[in-house]
Amino acid sequence: MTPEQAEPQTSVTPLQWLDQHSATISAVVGDPTRLNDDEANAVYSRLSELAVSACQGGHIASMETILGYVATAHGLHAAASRLREIGEERRADEVTGLGQIFLAYAAGDVCSVAAFLVAADELNQGETVH
């Protein structure tokens, strides 16, 4: 989910959205007692949507998707730290692994953008692509 897909809020900048997205994931996933409240359901649904989008391969790599994956990974890694603090080592390891998967999604999108730019450069015979 990108800032454009988020539910309407009072003028939130994309960077504020990324911070909020990361903090919400950290708060929900980092609290083992929050499995079925409305916010938790929304967070887990959002994580599933992001993963499905990344795995289907039909999405267009963009700065929004890359930063969305990085913010998700940041929130998951922060959640893992919170879980470790309360002795939930096994769950913390699982959440860390999930965060790493989202970083891999971001890296895949970066590679897609780089490949596009290289191809565009070759098509334009070295002229600047804007």
C-alpha positions as CSV (number, residue, x, y, z in Angstrom):
1,M,0.0,0.0,0.0
2,T,1.3,3.4,-0.9
3,P,0.5,6.8,0.5
4,E,-2.0,7.3,-2.4
5,Q,-3.8,4.0,-1.5
6,A,-4.1,4.8,2.2
7,E,-7.4,5.9,3.6
8,P,-7.8,9.7,3.4
9,Q,-6.3,11.5,6.3
10,T,-5.6,15.1,7.1
11,S,-2.9,16.2,4.7
12,V,-0.2,13.7,5.5
13,T,3.0,14.0,3.5
14,P,4.5,10.8,2.0
15,L,7.4,10.8,4.5
16,Q,4.9,11.2,7.4
17,W,2.9,8.3,6.0
18,L,6.0,6.2,5.9
19,D,6.8,7.0,9.5
20,Q,3.2,6.3,10.6
21,H,3.1,3.1,8.6
22,S,6.4,1.9,10.2
23,A,5.3,2.9,13.7
24,T,1.9,1.2,13.4
25,I,3.4,-2.0,12.2
26,S,5.9,-1.9,15.1
27,A,3.2,-1.2,17.7
28,V,0.9,-4.0,16.5
29,V,3.3,-6.7,15.5
30,G,5.5,-6.0,18.5
31,D,2.7,-6.6,20.9
32,P,1.7,-10.3,21.1
33,T,-1.6,-9.5,22.8
34,R,-2.8,-7.6,19.7
35,L,-3.9,-10.3,17.4
36,N,-7.6,-9.6,16.8
37,D,-8.4,-5.9,17.3
38,D,-9.4,-3.8,14.3
39,E,-6.1,-2.0,14.0
40,A,-4.2,-5.4,14.1
41,N,-6.5,-6.9,11.5
42,A,-5.8,-3.9,9.2
43,V,-2.0,-4.1,9.7
44,Y,-1.9,-7.9,9.0
45,S,-4.2,-7.3,6.0
46,R,-1.9,-4.6,4.7
47,L,1.2,-6.8,5.1
48,S,-0.6,-9.5,3.1
49,E,-1.5,-7.1,0.4
50,L,2.1,-5.8,0.1
51,A,3.5,-9.4,-0.1
52,V,0.9,-10.5,-2.7
53,S,1.7,-7.4,-4.8
54,A,5.4,-8.0,-4.6
55,C,5.1,-11.7,-5.4
56,Q,2.7,-11.3,-8.4
57,G,5.3,-9.4,-10.3
58,G,2.7,-7.3,-12.1
59,H,3.2,-4.1,-10.1
60,I,5.3,-1.3,-11.5
61,A,8.4,-0.7,-9.4
62,S,8.4,2.9,-8.2
63,M,9.9,5.0,-5.4
64,E,6.6,4.6,-3.6
65,T,6.7,0.8,-3.6
66,I,10.4,0.7,-2.7
67,L,9.9,3.1,0.2
68,G,6.8,1.2,1.3
69,Y,8.7,-2.0,1.5
70,V,11.6,-0.4,3.4
71,A,9.2,1.3,5.9
72,T,7.4,-2.1,6.3
73,A,10.7,-3.8,7.0
74,H,11.7,-1.0,9.4
75,G,8.5,-1.5,11.3
76,L,8.9,-5.2,11.4
77,H,12.5,-5.0,12.7
78,A,11.4,-2.5,15.4
79,A,8.6,-5.0,16.3
80,A,11.2,-7.7,16.6
81,S,13.2,-5.6,19.0
82,R,10.2,-5.0,21.1
83,L,9.4,-8.8,21.2
84,R,13.0,-9.6,22.2
85,E,12.7,-7.1,25.1
86,I,9.7,-9.1,26.5
87,G,11.4,-12.5,26.0
88,E,9.5,-13.5,22.8
89,E,12.7,-14.7,21.0
90,R,11.1,-17.2,18.6
91,R,8.5,-14.8,17.4
92,A,11.1,-12.0,17.2
93,D,13.2,-14.2,14.9
94,E,10.2,-14.9,12.7
95,V,9.3,-11.2,12.5
96,T,12.9,-10.3,11.7
97,G,12.8,-12.9,8.9
98,L,9.6,-11.3,7.5
99,G,11.3,-7.9,7.7
100,Q,14.2,-9.3,5.6
101,I,11.7,-10.5,3.0
102,F,10.3,-7.0,2.6
103,L,13.9,-5.7,2.2
104,A,14.3,-8.3,-0.6
105,Y,11.2,-7.0,-2.2
106,A,12.6,-3.5,-2.1
107,A,15.9,-4.7,-3.6
108,G,14.1,-6.5,-6.4
109,D,12.3,-3.2,-7.2
110,V,15.5,-1.3,-7.2
111,C,17.0,-3.9,-9.6
112,S,13.9,-3.5,-11.9
113,V,14.3,0.2,-12.0
114,A,18.0,-0.1,-12.6
115,A,17.4,-2.5,-15.5
116,F,14.9,-0.2,-17.0
117,L,17.3,2.7,-16.8
118,V,20.1,0.7,-18.4
119,A,17.8,-0.4,-21.2
120,A,16.5,3.2,-21.7
121,D,20.1,4.4,-21.9
122,E,21.0,1.9,-24.5
123,L,17.9,2.8,-26.6
124,N,18.8,6.5,-26.4
125,Q,22.4,5.7,-27.2
126,G,23.8,7.3,-24.1
127,E,21.7,10.4,-24.1
128,T,20.3,11.5,-20.8
129,V,16.9,9.9,-19.9
130,H,14.5,12.1,-17.9
